[in-house]
Amino acid sequence: MTTGPSRRGFVRRVAAVGAAFHIVPRHVLGRGFRAPSDTLSVACVGVGGMGANDVDGVSGENVYALVDVDWRQAERSFRRYPKAKRYRDFREMLDRDAGNIDAVTVSTPDHCHAAVTMAALKAGKHVYTQKPLCRTLGEVRAVMAEARRRPKQATQMGNQGHAGEGIRLIREWVEGGLIGPVREVHLWTNRPIWPQAIERPTEAHNPPPTLAWDLWLGPAPQRPYHPAYAPFRWRGWWDFGTGALGDIACHSMDAAFWILDLGHPSRIEAESTPPFPETAPAASRIVYHFAAKGSRPPVTVVWRDGSILPPRPPEIGLDDEWPTPSAEGGQLWVGDEGKLVAGMYGQSPRLLDPEKDAAVKASPLPVAYPRTDGVYAEWLAACKDGGQPGSNFAGSSGPLTEMVLLGNLAVRAQRAIELDGEGRVTTAGIPPEWIMPQYRAGWSL
């Protein structure tokens, strides 16, 4: 027989105290019981396509509201979460339900990322935003500044590789000296897998009845609806997306940016197929130059899209698979004492010296960087515990997105982009709206 207070009696007394206590300790409620105070109410903005995966990623919480301008695209999420409130306009959702929401996911097209993210931050919410964090440099810097003012709001960009094991293995190998000082990182992708290098269509179309076209446009300049833009093909249009670079470089550049502490490049040079005024090119090659930093030597990062591949390393014979690990894309690190390859997300890293690779996999290096339970779990835990996840806006994903978008500036300008020591663009003649867009009336940060 126990002599202490019963669990049921304790809970009754806690409830009787009223507003003095809001959180019931987990151990009081018993193993496997989840206190209501441990459950977040999440609003998801953009719930079709990748957004549907993001809703599923927070499904262990209370999915309180689903917001999408196209209810046909949102249909899967609506079916899976029938109790969630439905909105077309995130501003209406925040006006009506901000008090009922703890956190917001943002999975809209790129051109709306900044407006939705900033509104959620200013409403006091934890925020998870898909990559790239924003469409332009000015928007990224504004969101970073707002996030710094709100350190208790957990922020996370959806570059899931940053929460994966592969990127941590690569860091442990590099810091363990397995390939020596790194001089070059080569990145490649089969993107774009949507139309680019095209002119604006001229024929008229009516938007589908399920799509609120004006809300889809958001802060972007007015134009008539055309299926060339929505629902999926927006990525190649500069007014809406960030091309192949913006789509995948926040994944594939992340390892080098984090592990080598790259910071701002000093110079960026770009080559591409013929440019078009409103759309990204069919293929490009972009070279980023980073000055030496501390004990790290200068580093060159080379990006290739449109299925352009880097030269085959001499360690990979003519009869061996190249590229590796996948034709979808990957990364090659070149150090003074060896090379490694990995997937776009940092997954499946492999040393190109087969003896070294076998040795490190047979006797792994000590774990220096704790593993996570994934990008969603990491963010949700930070929302509850008061910390910041690895790919937070101010410390990691904002500066990474700046690196990505600087490459697009070089592609669009068709000239080298120079930066000063503070990361400011010093190249003359860059249109200011490429740095910070003018929003339509009714939209602002």
Secondary structure, DSSP 4 states (H G I P E B T S, - for coil): ---S--HHHHHHHHHHHGGG-----HHHH-TT---GGG--EEEEE--STHHHHHHHHTTTSEEEEEE-SBTTTTHHHHHH-TTSEEES-HHHHHHHHGGG-SEEEE-S-HHHHHHHHHHHHHTT-EEEEPSSS-SSHHHHHHHHHHHHT-TTS-EEES-GGGGSHHHHHHHHHHHTTSS-SEEEEEEEE----S--S-PPP-S--PPPTTB-HHHHHTTSPP----TTTTTTGGGGBTTT--HHHHHHHHHHTHHHHHHTT--S-SEEEEEESSP-SSB--S-EEEEEEE--BTTBPPEEEEEE-TT--PPPPTTS-TTS-SS-S-TTEEEEEEETTEEEEEETTS-S-EESSHHHHHHHHHSPPP--S---S-HHHHHHHHHHHT---TT-IIIIIHHHHHHHHHHHHHHHHTS-EEB-TTS-B--TT--HHHHSPPPPTT---
